[in-house]
Amino acid sequence: MKSNLFLEKANELVEGERNRDYGDKVINHTNIAKLWSAYTDTDIDAHDVAIMMALLKIARTKLGKVSEDSYIDMAAYCAIAGEIKSRKT
């Protein structure tokens, strides 16, 4: 698959299906950050969550069967991280 198709699919998920399923991505990642912060006794923010989720997907490419979905999800999480940062400024 060409790179633009990975990006298009990631955008479709982030702005479409995932948005309908989970709501606003910044609010969702902020909620996750609060839970992770409480669990780890560490200050984690929404941007950290998106980056760590991308890292999780990267780690999965090292083991087992690698699917196109892993790369689509990586692109989506990186885009979400960028949106979170841009909303902060």
N, CA and C atoms as a LAMMPS dump frame, in Angstrom:
ITEM: TIMESTEP
0
ITEM: NUMBER OF ATOMS
267
ITEM: BOX BOUNDS ff ff ff
-5.0000000000000000e+02 5.0000000000000000e+02
-5.0000000000000000e+02 5.0000000000000000e+02
-5.0000000000000000e+02 5.0000000000000000e+02
ITEM: ATOMS id mol type element x y z
1 1 1 N 0.853 -1.173 0
2 1 2 C 0 0 0
3 1 3 C 0.897 1.233 0
4 2 1 N 0.53 2.227 -0.761
5 2 2 C 1.295 3.478 -0.816
6 2 3 C 1.041 4.309 0.437
7 3 1 N 2.02 5.143 0.785
8 3 2 C 1.951 5.911 2.033
9 3 3 C 0.703 6.78 2.128
10 4 1 N 0.286 7.371 1.021
11 4 2 C -0.901 8.224 1.078
12 4 3 C -2.148 7.435 1.471
13 5 1 N -2.2 6.157 1.12
14 5 2 C -3.354 5.336 1.478
15 5 3 C -3.372 5.016 2.974
16 6 1 N -2.179 4.814 3.57
17 6 2 C -2.11 4.641 5.025
18 6 3 C -2.628 5.893 5.721
19 7 1 N -2.189 7.037 5.244
20 7 2 C -2.6 8.303 5.852
21 7 3 C -4.093 8.56 5.658
22 8 1 N -4.604 8.264 4.473
23 8 2 C -6.034 8.451 4.219
24 8 3 C -6.876 7.565 5.13
25 9 1 N -6.464 6.319 5.292
26 9 2 C -7.205 5.391 6.149
27 9 3 C -7.137 5.846 7.604
28 10 1 N -5.956 6.295 8.049
29 10 2 C -5.817 6.803 9.415
30 10 3 C -6.745 7.989 9.627
31 11 1 N -6.818 8.886 8.66
32 11 2 C -7.694 10.048 8.762
33 11 3 C -9.162 9.631 8.805
34 12 1 N -9.527 8.676 7.98
35 12 2 C -10.914 8.18 7.989
36 12 3 C -11.291 7.636 9.371
37 13 1 N -10.383 6.902 9.984
38 13 2 C -10.659 6.337 11.309
39 13 3 C -10.754 7.42 12.374
40 14 1 N -9.779 8.326 12.38
41 14 2 C -9.715 9.358 13.422
42 14 3 C -10.893 10.317 13.333
43 15 1 N -11.244 10.705 12.137
44 15 2 C -12.314 11.688 11.962
45 15 3 C -13.688 11.047 11.791
46 16 1 N -13.718 9.756 11.562
47 16 2 C -14.991 9.081 11.31
48 16 3 C -15.353 8.076 12.371
49 17 1 N -15.006 6.824 12.094
50 17 2 C -15.429 5.704 12.943
51 17 3 C -14.993 5.864 14.4
52 18 1 N -13.726 6.17 14.636
53 18 2 C -13.244 6.293 16.023
54 18 3 C -13.863 7.5 16.721
55 19 1 N -14.07 8.559 15.971
56 19 2 C -14.704 9.751 16.545
57 19 3 C -16.128 9.442 16.98
58 20 1 N -16.846 8.677 16.164
59 20 2 C -18.212 8.276 16.53
60 20 3 C -18.202 7.335 17.726
61 21 1 N -17.234 6.417 17.761
62 21 2 C -17.173 5.417 18.835
63 21 3 C -16.724 6.003 20.168
64 22 1 N -15.721 6.89 20.138
65 22 2 C -15.069 7.332 21.377
66 22 3 C -15.193 8.825 21.666
67 23 1 N -15.761 9.586 20.753
68 23 2 C -15.914 11.023 20.969
69 23 3 C -14.644 11.796 20.658
70 24 1 N -14.618 13.032 21.126
71 24 2 C -13.496 13.935 20.859
72 24 3 C -12.18 13.304 21.298
73 25 1 N -11.224 13.276 20.376
74 25 2 C -9.956 12.589 20.639
75 25 3 C -9.14 13.238 21.745
76 26 1 N -9.201 14.555 21.864
77 26 2 C -8.433 15.234 22.917
78 26 3 C -9.042 14.939 24.287
79 27 1 N -10.357 14.983 24.373
80 27 2 C -11.026 14.657 25.644
81 27 3 C -10.753 13.191 26.012
82 28 1 N -10.85 12.304 25.039
83 28 2 C -10.6 10.886 25.279
84 28 3 C -9.175 10.658 25.793
85 29 1 N -8.195 11.266 25.135
86 29 2 C -6.796 11.083 25.549
87 29 3 C -6.527 11.773 26.893
88 30 1 N -7.231 12.845 27.181
89 30 2 C -7.104 13.495 28.491
90 30 3 C -7.64 12.579 29.587
91 31 1 N -8.761 11.928 29.334
92 31 2 C -9.319 10.982 30.31
93 31 3 C -8.366 9.806 30.551
94 32 1 N -7.791 9.286 29.472
95 32 2 C -6.815 8.202 29.613
96 32 3 C -5.623 8.682 30.426
97 33 1 N -5.154 9.902 30.145
98 33 2 C -4.002 10.459 30.862
99 33 3 C -4.278 10.565 32.357
100 34 1 N -5.469 10.978 32.715
101 34 2 C -5.824 11.08 34.135
102 34 3 C -5.769 9.713 34.815
103 35 1 N -6.303 8.709 34.159
104 35 2 C -6.285 7.36 34.728
105 35 3 C -4.869 6.813 34.826
106 36 1 N -4.08 6.995 33.771
107 36 2 C -2.696 6.519 33.797
108 36 3 C -1.886 7.266 34.855
109 37 1 N -2.138 8.553 34.979
110 37 2 C -1.433 9.352 35.992
111 37 3 C -1.748 8.834 37.392
112 38 1 N -3.015 8.574 37.656
113 38 2 C -3.41 8.068 38.969
114 38 3 C -2.785 6.695 39.227
115 39 1 N -2.782 5.862 38.225
116 39 2 C -2.26 4.505 38.383
117 39 3 C -0.75 4.5 38.607
118 40 1 N -0.03 5.365 37.893
119 40 2 C 1.44 5.355 37.949
120 40 3 C 2.022 6.366 38.926
121 41 1 N 1.171 7.194 39.537
122 41 2 C 1.656 8.298 40.38
123 41 3 C 2.662 9.172 39.634
124 42 1 N 2.393 9.383 38.35
125 42 2 C 3.23 10.186 37.466
126 42 3 C 2.331 11.123 36.677
127 43 1 N 2.821 12.31 36.383
128 43 2 C 2.032 13.26 35.598
129 43 3 C 2.132 12.906 34.114
130 44 1 N 1.034 12.428 33.562
131 44 2 C 0.948 12.069 32.147
132 44 3 C -0.126 12.947 31.533
133 45 1 N 0.158 13.501 30.357
134 45 2 C -0.864 14.317 29.705
135 45 3 C -1.362 13.628 28.435
136 46 1 N -2.344 14.243 27.808
137 46 2 C -2.984 13.653 26.629
138 46 3 C -1.982 13.416 25.504
139 47 1 N -1.034 14.338 25.329
140 47 2 C -0.009 14.178 24.297
141 47 3 C 0.837 12.94 24.581
142 48 1 N 1.219 12.759 25.853
143 48 2 C 1.985 11.569 26.234
144 48 3 C 1.227 10.296 25.871
145 49 1 N -0.074 10.284 26.118
146 49 2 C -0.893 9.102 25.818
147 49 3 C -0.816 8.775 24.331
148 50 1 N -1.007 9.76 23.478
149 50 2 C -0.976 9.516 22.034
150 50 3 C 0.396 9.008 21.593
151 51 1 N 1.457 9.601 22.117
152 51 2 C 2.812 9.164 21.764
153 51 3 C 3.06 7.74 22.268
154 52 1 N 2.645 7.455 23.495
155 52 2 C 2.861 6.112 24.04
156 52 3 C 2.046 5.06 23.297
157 53 1 N 0.861 5.43 22.835
158 53 2 C 0.071 4.484 22.039
159 53 3 C 0.767 4.216 20.699
160 54 1 N 1.368 5.241 20.099
161 54 2 C 2.142 5.036 18.872
162 54 3 C 3.329 4.116 19.159
163 55 1 N 3.983 4.326 20.303
164 55 2 C 5.111 3.47 20.679
165 55 3 C 4.673 2.024 20.889
166 56 1 N 3.48 1.835 21.454
167 56 2 C 2.944 0.488 21.612
168 56 3 C 2.805 -0.182 20.245
169 57 1 N 2.27 0.564 19.287
170 57 2 C 2.113 0.013 17.94
171 57 3 C 3.47 -0.274 17.307
172 58 1 N 4.453 0.592 17.546
173 58 2 C 5.804 0.368 17.03
174 58 3 C 6.388 -0.903 17.634
175 59 1 N 6.211 -1.077 18.953
176 59 2 C 6.73 -2.273 19.614
177 59 3 C 6.113 -3.537 19.027
178 60 1 N 4.854 -3.484 18.681
179 60 2 C 4.181 -4.657 18.121
180 60 3 C 4.742 -5.067 16.771
181 61 1 N 5.356 -4.122 16.054
182 61 2 C 5.926 -4.473 14.751
183 61 3 C 7.172 -5.345 14.897
184 62 1 N 7.728 -5.404 16.1
185 62 2 C 8.93 -6.211 16.333
186 62 3 C 8.609 -7.684 16.551
187 63 1 N 7.38 -7.985 16.907
188 63 2 C 7.004 -9.357 17.244
189 63 3 C 5.757 -9.768 16.478
190 64 1 N 5.683 -11.02 16.167
191 64 2 C 4.466 -11.538 15.575
192 64 3 C 4.18 -11.023 14.185
193 65 1 N 2.955 -11.245 13.779
194 65 2 C 2.502 -10.843 12.445
195 65 3 C 2.246 -9.342 12.432
196 66 1 N 2.842 -8.658 11.486
197 66 2 C 2.646 -7.214 11.343
198 66 3 C 1.574 -6.982 10.29
199 67 1 N 0.567 -6.188 10.66
200 67 2 C -0.519 -5.923 9.724
201 67 3 C -0.49 -4.454 9.296
202 68 1 N -1.183 -4.188 8.21
203 68 2 C -1.319 -2.807 7.751
204 68 3 C -1.962 -1.945 8.828
205 69 1 N -2.86 -2.535 9.601
206 69 2 C -3.551 -1.791 10.658
207 69 3 C -2.578 -1.179 11.658
208 70 1 N -1.485 -1.878 11.945
209 70 2 C -0.503 -1.332 12.892
210 70 3 C 0.063 -0.006 12.376
211 71 1 N 0.371 0.048 11.095
212 71 2 C 0.935 1.271 10.516
213 71 3 C -0.117 2.37 10.408
214 72 1 N -1.334 1.988 10.115
215 72 2 C -2.434 2.958 10.078
216 72 3 C -2.644 3.544 11.465
217 73 1 N -2.661 2.689 12.484
218 73 2 C -2.84 3.167 13.858
219 73 3 C -1.686 4.062 14.299
220 74 1 N -0.446 3.707 13.925
221 74 2 C 0.701 4.563 14.258
222 74 3 C 0.513 5.963 13.68
223 75 1 N 0.131 6.013 12.421
224 75 2 C -0.088 7.307 11.764
225 75 3 C -1.19 8.081 12.47
226 76 1 N -2.251 7.381 12.838
227 76 2 C -3.38 8.035 13.508
228 76 3 C -2.957 8.594 14.858
229 77 1 N -2.233 7.816 15.662
230 77 2 C -1.809 8.303 16.977
231 77 3 C -0.847 9.482 16.86
232 78 1 N 0.038 9.458 15.882
233 78 2 C 0.942 10.594 15.689
234 78 3 C 0.169 11.845 15.27
235 79 1 N -0.839 11.673 14.431
236 79 2 C -1.676 12.811 14.034
237 79 3 C -2.449 13.353 15.232
238 80 1 N -2.96 12.459 16.065
239 80 2 C -3.671 12.889 17.275
240 80 3 C -2.729 13.652 18.193
241 81 1 N -1.5 13.159 18.358
242 81 2 C -0.511 13.861 19.187
243 81 3 C -0.278 15.271 18.653
244 82 1 N -0.168 15.396 17.352
245 82 2 C 0.017 16.714 16.744
246 82 3 C -1.172 17.629 16.981
247 83 1 N -2.378 17.09 16.864
248 83 2 C -3.567 17.906 17.122
249 83 3 C -3.633 18.34 18.577
250 84 1 N -3.312 17.435 19.475
251 84 2 C -3.326 17.783 20.895
252 84 3 C -2.367 18.937 21.167
253 85 1 N -1.145 18.826 20.629
254 85 2 C -0.15 19.902 20.825
255 85 3 C -0.649 21.214 20.222
256 86 1 N -1.239 21.143 19.035
257 86 2 C -1.673 22.376 18.378
258 86 3 C -2.836 23.033 19.103
259 87 1 N -3.683 22.238 19.75
260 87 2 C -4.798 22.808 20.519
261 87 3 C -4.297 23.483 21.792
262 88 1 N -3.146 23.049 22.303
263 88 2 C -2.592 23.629 23.522
264 88 3 C -2.013 25.012 23.3
265 89 1 N -1.558 25.278 22.072
266 89 2 C -0.872 26.55 21.81
267 89 3 C -1.793 27.584 21.231
